[in-house]
Amino acid sequence: MAISKAKKKRLKMMRQHGKDVTMLRGQSYFSTHERKTKTKLETLEKGFKKHKRHFREEQDQQMEMSFMFFI
């Protein structure tokens, strides 16, 4: 397999200067990006956007019509 350009540069630094550049990399023992759970409102909005709206509108109209007949 081919060696990447970055690896070639690391190997050259190791040969010429004797420095292992990989040891200079910062290691974090925790995730550096932020995670956020969705709120209840966001999950409900996703459900409304996921499915076609016209199906929901038809269901709402049918529910209103059936409600009117029961009164």
Buried (B, 14 or more C-beta within 10 A) or exposed (E): EEEEEEEEEBEEBEEEEEEEEEEEEEEEEEEEEEEEEEEEEEEEEEEEEEEEEEEEEEEEEEEEEEEEEEE
